[in-house]
Amino acid sequence: MRYFIELAYNGKNYHGWQVQPDAITVQEKINKAISTVLREEISIVGAGRTDAGVHASQMFAHFDTDKKLDNNFAFRLNSILPDDIVIFSTKLVHDEAHARFDASSRSYEYKIWLGRNPFLLDSSWQLYKQELNIDLMNQAAAILYDYEDFECFSKVKTEVFTFNCNVTNAKWILKGNELTFHISANRFLRNMVRAIVGTLMDVGLGKITIDDFKKIIESKNRSNAGTSVPAKGLFLTQVAYDYI
């Protein structure tokens, strides 16, 4: 039987999602917890791979077992998992369901705090005395809808079949001192969101023009785009499926 689990985690203490030798990862912790509860070797498949320090307020993963899970399964996992990883629910799905390949869209948020806030040090990029033109940043963000190839925002030497992504939402929203970038697409490249944010920040700071932003995308060259902003402000916020 195949099960989906819905979960969330604070990425501060982890070297990303994917299991790696000599590094603590989210996937490793969940594998060990499920294997302990079910008393069999389990290796979960996630909806994606977040980098070191990146958070997820919603993530899905699947695994197979011959055992029928009871209603207390999530509670039993949470009782042995670290406090910064939480399992929300488990769901029995059809045998061919796939957490990664069946996801129809993914959404991220990047959080910036304009000023200083000691309570948000681990969950936002804090900027002090930065004059940003948010209207221009939103104009530039809207340009992402006009393109499919985002190689310029991809981590170099990444082995992928295609650099094409279909961006369906990209906008900045300011609420008080919190500036959040929202972006959704059918798929994302490694480091893509953080590179987009860094380049849009250059637009907002007047370092590059909107026309420059277009040329950066068309160049397909990562060295032309802006810096990759800190991981701690990035959240995977939604993974959508047609059957969940």
PATORBA-783751 format. One record per residue: x, y, z of N, C-alpha, C in turn; residue number from 1. Coordinates in steps of 0.1 Angstrom, whole numbers, plus 5000, padded with zeros to 4 digits. Layout:
n_X	n_Y	n_Z	ca_X	ca_Y	ca_Z	c_X	c_Y	c_Z	num
X	Y	Z	X	Y	Z	X	Y	Z	NUM
...
***
This chain:
n_X	n_Y	n_Z	ca_X	ca_Y	ca_Z	c_X	c_Y	c_Z	num
5008	4988	5000	5000	5000	5000	5009	5012	5000	1
5004	5023	4993	5012	5035	4992	5005	5046	5000	2
5012	5053	5008	5007	5064	5017	5014	5077	5014	3
5006	5088	5014	5012	5101	5014	5012	5106	5028	4
5022	5114	5031	5023	5121	5044	5024	5136	5041	5
5017	5144	5048	5018	5159	5047	5025	5164	5059	6
5035	5172	5057	5044	5176	5068	5049	5190	5067	7
5056	5195	5077	5062	5208	5077	5075	5207	5085	8
5084	5217	5082	5097	5217	5089	5103	5230	5089	9
5111	5233	5100	5120	5244	5100	5133	5239	5096	10
5138	5245	5085	5151	5240	5079	5164	5245	5085	11
5163	5253	5096	5175	5259	5101	5186	5248	5105	12
5182	5237	5111	5192	5228	5116	5195	5216	5106	13
5191	5218	5093	5192	5207	5084	5200	5211	5071	14
5207	5201	5066	5214	5203	5054	5205	5200	5042	15
5193	5206	5042	5184	5204	5031	5175	5192	5034	16
5167	5188	5023	5158	5177	5024	5164	5164	5022	17
5172	5163	5011	5176	5150	5006	5187	5143	5015	18
5186	5130	5017	5196	5122	5025	5209	5124	5018	19
5219	5127	5027	5233	5129	5022	5243	5123	5032	20
5254	5118	5028	5264	5112	5037	5270	5123	5046	21
5271	5120	5059	5278	5129	5068	5271	5142	5069	22
5257	5143	5068	5250	5155	5070	5236	5151	5075	23
5230	5160	5084	5217	5158	5089	5207	5164	5080	24
5197	5156	5075	5187	5161	5066	5173	5157	5071	25
5163	5164	5065	5149	5162	5069	5145	5148	5065	26
5148	5144	5053	5144	5131	5048	5150	5120	5057	27
5162	5121	5061	5168	5111	5070	5161	5110	5083	28
5157	5121	5089	5150	5120	5102	5137	5113	5101	29
5129	5116	5090	5116	5110	5088	5118	5096	5084	30
5127	5092	5076	5130	5078	5073	5132	5070	5086	31
5140	5075	5095	5143	5068	5107	5131	5067	5116	32
5123	5077	5116	5111	5077	5125	5100	5067	5120	33
5098	5067	5107	5088	5058	5101	5093	5043	5102	34
5106	5041	5100	5112	5028	5101	5111	5023	5115	35
5112	5032	5125	5111	5028	5139	5097	5024	5143	36
5087	5032	5138	5073	5029	5142	5068	5016	5135	37
5072	5015	5122	5067	5003	5115	5076	4991	5116	38
5088	4993	5122	5097	4982	5124	5101	4975	5110	39
5103	4983	5100	5108	4979	5087	5115	4991	5081	40
5124	4988	5071	5132	4998	5065	5123	5006	5055	41
5122	5019	5058	5114	5028	5049	5122	5039	5044	42
5120	5042	5031	5127	5054	5025	5116	5062	5018	43
5114	5074	5022	5103	5082	5016	5108	5089	5004	44
5098	5093	4995	5101	5101	4983	5094	5114	4985	45
5101	5125	4985	5095	5138	4987	5090	5145	4974	46
5082	5155	4976	5076	5162	4965	5087	5171	4958	47
5098	5174	4965	5109	5182	4960	5121	5181	4969	48
5131	5189	4966	5143	5189	4974	5146	5204	4978	49
5144	5207	4990	5148	5221	4995	5162	5221	4999	50
5169	5232	4997	5183	5234	5001	5185	5236	5016	51
5197	5235	5020	5201	5238	5034	5195	5251	5039	52
5188	5250	5050	5183	5262	5057	5169	5267	5052	53
5164	5260	5041	5151	5264	5036	5140	5257	5044	54
5129	5264	5046	5118	5258	5054	5107	5253	5045	55
5097	5246	5051	5085	5241	5043	5074	5242	5053	56
5063	5250	5049	5051	5250	5057	5041	5239	5052	57
5044	5234	5040	5037	5223	5035	5046	5215	5025	58
5048	5202	5028	5055	5193	5020	5048	5180	5020	59
5049	5172	5009	5043	5159	5009	5054	5149	5005	60
5052	5137	5010	5061	5126	5006	5053	5113	5006	61
5058	5103	4999	5051	5090	4999	5061	5079	5003	62
5055	5068	5007	5062	5055	5010	5053	5044	5009	63
5059	5032	5008	5051	5019	5007	5053	5010	5019	64
5042	5004	5023	5043	4994	5034	5031	4984	5032	65
5033	4972	5037	5022	4962	5037	5013	4964	5049	66
5017	4973	5058	5009	4974	5071	4999	4985	5069	67
4987	4983	5075	4977	4993	5075	4979	5003	5086	68
4980	5016	5083	4983	5026	5093	4970	5030	5100	69
4971	5031	5113	4960	5035	5121	4959	5051	5123	70
4949	5056	5129	4947	5070	5130	4957	5077	5139	71
4965	5069	5147	4975	5075	5156	4989	5075	5150	72
4990	5071	5137	5003	5070	5131	5011	5084	5131	73
5004	5094	5127	5011	5108	5127	5015	5112	5141	74
5006	5109	5151	5010	5112	5165	5022	5104	5169	75
5023	5092	5166	5034	5083	5170	5047	5088	5163	76
5046	5092	5151	5058	5098	5144	5063	5111	5151	77
5053	5120	5154	5056	5133	5160	5063	5131	5174	78
5059	5120	5180	5064	5118	5194	5079	5114	5194	79
5084	5110	5183	5099	5107	5182	5107	5116	5172	80
5100	5124	5165	5106	5133	5156	5111	5145	5163	81
5121	5152	5159	5125	5165	5165	5114	5175	5164	82
5114	5185	5173	5103	5194	5174	5102	5203	5161	83
5113	5204	5153	5112	5212	5141	5108	5205	5129	84
5103	5193	5130	5096	5185	5120	5083	5180	5125	85
5072	5183	5117	5059	5179	5122	5051	5172	5110	86
5045	5160	5113	5037	5153	5104	5023	5157	5107	87
5016	5162	5097	5002	5167	5098	4992	5155	5097	88
4994	5147	5086	4984	5136	5083	4990	5126	5074	89
4984	5115	5073	4987	5104	5064	4975	5101	5056	90
4977	5097	5043	4966	5094	5034	4969	5082	5025	91
4960	5072	5025	4962	5061	5016	4959	5065	5002	92
4968	5063	4992	4966	5067	4979	4967	5055	4969	93
4964	5057	4957	4965	5045	4947	4980	5042	4945	94
4983	5030	4941	4996	5024	4941	5006	5032	4932	95
5001	5039	4922	5010	5046	4912	5011	5061	4916	96
5005	5065	4927	5006	5079	4931	5021	5082	4934	97
5025	5094	4930	5039	5098	4932	5040	5112	4937	98
5046	5114	4949	5047	5127	4955	5054	5137	4947	99
5064	5133	4940	5071	5143	4931	5065	5145	4918	100
5063	5134	4910	5059	5135	4896	5045	5139	4894	101
5036	5136	4904	5022	5140	4903	5018	5154	4908	102
5028	5161	4913	5025	5175	4918	5022	5184	4906	103
5011	5190	4906	5007	5199	4895	5013	5213	4896	104
5015	5217	4908	5022	5230	4910	5028	5231	4924	105
5037	5240	4925	5044	5243	4938	5044	5258	4940	106
5043	5262	4953	5044	5276	4956	5054	5279	4967	107
5061	5290	4966	5071	5294	4975	5068	5308	4980	108
5072	5312	4992	5072	5325	4996	5086	5329	5001	109
5091	5341	4998	5104	5346	5004	5101	5358	5012	110
5105	5357	5025	5101	5368	5035	5113	5377	5038	111
5110	5390	5037	5120	5400	5040	5114	5409	5051	112
5122	5412	5061	5117	5421	5072	5125	5434	5070	113
5118	5445	5068	5124	5458	5066	5127	5464	5079	114
5138	5461	5085	5142	5466	5098	5148	5455	5106	115
5147	5456	5119	5152	5445	5128	5141	5439	5137	116
5141	5426	5137	5131	5419	5146	5138	5407	5151	117
5142	5407	5164	5149	5395	5170	5141	5382	5170	118
5128	5383	5168	5120	5371	5168	5119	5364	5154	119
5124	5371	5144	5123	5366	5130	5137	5364	5124	120
5147	5363	5132	5160	5361	5127	5162	5349	5119	121
5155	5338	5123	5157	5325	5116	5147	5323	5105	122
5137	5332	5103	5127	5330	5093	5125	5341	5083	123
5134	5350	5083	5133	5361	5073	5147	5367	5071	124
5149	5374	5059	5161	5381	5056	5158	5396	5061	125
5166	5400	5070	5163	5414	5076	5172	5424	5069	126
5165	5435	5064	5172	5446	5057	5170	5459	5065	127
5180	5466	5066	5179	5479	5074	5182	5491	5065	128
5173	5500	5064	5175	5513	5057	5178	5510	5042	129
5169	5501	5036	5170	5499	5022	5157	5505	5015	130
5160	5514	5006	5149	5520	4998	5145	5512	4986	131
5134	5505	4986	5130	5496	4975	5119	5502	4968	132
5119	5501	4954	5108	5505	4946	5100	5492	4943	133
5090	5490	4952	5083	5477	4951	5074	5477	4938	134
5069	5488	4934	5061	5488	4921	5070	5483	4910	135
5082	5488	4909	5091	5483	4898	5094	5468	4900	136
5096	5464	4912	5098	5450	4915	5087	5441	4910	137
5074	5446	4912	5063	5438	4907	5061	5439	4892	138
5065	5450	4886	5065	5451	4871	5075	5441	4865	139
5087	5440	4872	5097	5430	4867	5092	5416	4869	140
5086	5413	4881	5081	5400	4884	5071	5395	4874	141
5063	5404	4869	5052	5400	4859	5058	5396	4846	142
5071	5400	4843	5078	5396	4831	5080	5381	4831	143
5081	5375	4843	5084	5360	4844	5073	5352	4837	144
5061	5358	4836	5050	5351	4829	5053	5349	4814	145
5061	5358	4808	5063	5358	4794	5074	5348	4789	146
5081	5342	4799	5092	5333	4796	5090	5319	4801	147
5097	5309	4795	5097	5296	4800	5111	5291	4804	148
5121	5295	4797	5134	5291	4800	5141	5300	4811	149
5144	5294	4822	5149	5301	4833	5163	5296	4837	150
5171	5293	4827	5184	5288	4830	5193	5298	4837	151
5190	5311	4835	5198	5322	4841	5196	5322	4857	152
5185	5316	4862	5183	5315	4876	5186	5302	4882	153
5191	5293	4874	5194	5279	4879	5208	5278	4884	154
5210	5270	4895	5223	5267	4900	5231	5261	4888	155
5244	5265	4886	5252	5260	4875	5255	5245	4878	156
5258	5238	4867	5262	5224	4867	5251	5216	4873	157
5238	5220	4871	5227	5212	4875	5222	5203	4863	158
5221	5190	4866	5217	5181	4856	5202	5180	4855	159
5196	5187	4846	5181	5186	4844	5178	5184	4829	160
5166	5178	4827	5162	5175	4813	5159	5188	4806	161
5153	5198	4813	5149	5211	4807	5150	5222	4818	162
5152	5234	4813	5152	5245	4822	5139	5253	4821	163
5129	5247	4814	5116	5253	4812	5107	5251	4825	164
5101	5262	4829	5091	5262	4840	5080	5271	4836	165
5068	5268	4840	5056	5276	4837	5052	5284	4850	166
5056	5296	4851	5053	5305	4863	5039	5310	4862	167
5031	5307	4872	5017	5311	4872	5013	5322	4881	168
5023	5325	4890	5021	5336	4900	5034	5342	4904	169
5036	5355	4904	5048	5361	4909	5045	5375	4913	170
5045	5378	4926	5042	5391	4930	5048	5394	4944	171
5050	5407	4947	5055	5412	4960	5043	5418	4967	172
5042	5415	4980	5031	5420	4989	5038	5426	5001	173
5035	5439	5004	5041	5445	5016	5030	5447	5027	174
5032	5442	5039	5023	5443	5050	5031	5448	5062	175
5029	5461	5065	5038	5467	5076	5052	5466	5072	176
5060	5459	5080	5074	5458	5077	5078	5445	5070	177
5068	5437	5068	5071	5424	5061	5068	5425	5046	178
5078	5422	5038	5078	5422	5024	5079	5408	5020	179
5069	5402	5013	5069	5388	5009	5068	5387	4994	180
5076	5378	4988	5075	5375	4974	5068	5362	4973	181
5057	5361	4965	5050	5349	4963	5052	5344	4948	182
5055	5332	4947	5057	5326	4933	5052	5312	4933	183
5045	5309	4922	5040	5295	4919	5044	5291	4905	184
5047	5278	4903	5050	5273	4890	5048	5258	4890	185
5048	5252	4878	5046	5237	4878	5059	5230	4883	186
5070	5237	4882	5083	5231	4887	5093	5242	4889	187
5103	5240	4897	5114	5250	4899	5127	5243	4898	188
5137	5251	4894	5151	5247	4892	5158	5249	4906	189
5169	5243	4907	5177	5244	4920	5181	5259	4921	190
5178	5264	4933	5182	5278	4937	5174	5289	4929	191
5164	5285	4921	5157	5294	4912	5151	5306	4920	192
5143	5303	4930	5136	5313	4937	5145	5323	4943	193
5155	5318	4950	5165	5327	4957	5172	5336	4947	194
5175	5331	4935	5182	5339	4924	5172	5349	4918	195
5159	5345	4917	5150	5355	4912	5148	5366	4921	196
5147	5363	4934	5145	5373	4945	5157	5383	4945	197
5169	5377	4944	5181	5386	4944	5181	5395	4932	198
5177	5390	4920	5177	5399	4908	5166	5409	4909	199
5154	5405	4914	5143	5415	4916	5147	5426	4926	200
5155	5422	4936	5160	5432	4946	5169	5442	4939	201
5177	5438	4929	5185	5447	4922	5176	5457	4914	202
5165	5453	4909	5155	5462	4902	5150	5472	4912	203
5146	5467	4924	5140	5476	4934	5150	5486	4940	204
5163	5482	4940	5174	5491	4944	5179	5501	4933	205
5174	5499	4921	5178	5507	4910	5192	5503	4904	206
5196	5492	4907	5209	5487	4902	5208	5482	4887	207
5196	5477	4884	5193	5473	4870	5179	5478	4866	208
5176	5479	4853	5163	5483	4849	5155	5471	4845	209
5142	5473	4842	5133	5463	4838	5138	5457	4825	210
5143	5465	4816	5148	5460	4804	5160	5451	4806	211
5169	5455	4816	5180	5447	4820	5175	5433	4825	212
5164	5433	4832	5159	5421	4838	5155	5411	4826	213
5149	5416	4816	5145	5408	4804	5158	5403	4798	214
5168	5411	4796	5180	5406	4790	5187	5395	4798	215
5186	5396	4811	5192	5386	4820	5185	5373	4817	216
5172	5373	4816	5165	5360	4814	5169	5355	4800	217
5169	5363	4790	5172	5359	4777	5187	5354	4775	218
5195	5359	4784	5209	5355	4783	5212	5340	4786	219
5203	5335	4795	5204	5321	4800	5217	5319	4807	220
5222	5329	4813	5236	5329	4819	5234	5333	4834	221
5237	5323	4843	5235	5326	4858	5244	5337	4863	222
5256	5339	4856	5265	5350	4861	5259	5364	4859	223
5249	5365	4850	5243	5378	4847	5232	5382	4857	224
5227	5372	4864	5216	5374	4873	5221	5379	4887	225
5212	5382	4896	5216	5387	4909	5221	5377	4918	226
5225	5381	4930	5230	5372	4940	5219	5363	4945	227
5222	5351	4951	5213	5342	4957	5210	5347	4971	228
5198	5351	4975	5195	5356	4988	5196	5345	4998	229
5197	5349	5011	5198	5339	5022	5187	5329	5022	230
5190	5316	5026	5180	5305	5026	5170	5307	5036	231
5173	5313	5047	5164	5314	5059	5151	5321	5056	232
5150	5329	5046	5137	5336	5042	5128	5328	5033	233
5133	5317	5029	5125	5309	5018	5117	5298	5024	234
5104	5297	5020	5094	5287	5025	5088	5281	5013	235
5088	5267	5013	5079	5260	5004	5065	5260	5011	236
5055	5266	5005	5042	5268	5012	5031	5260	5007	237
5032	5254	4995	5021	5246	4990	5026	5237	4978	238
5021	5224	4979	5023	5215	4968	5009	5210	4965	239
5005	5211	4952	4992	5208	4948	4991	5195	4940	240
4981	5187	4942	4978	5175	4935	4963	5175	4930	241
4961	5168	4920	4947	5167	4915	4938	5158	4924	242
4945	5149	4931	4937	5139	4939	4938	5142	4954	243
4944	5153	4958	4944	5156	4973	4938	5169	4975	244
***
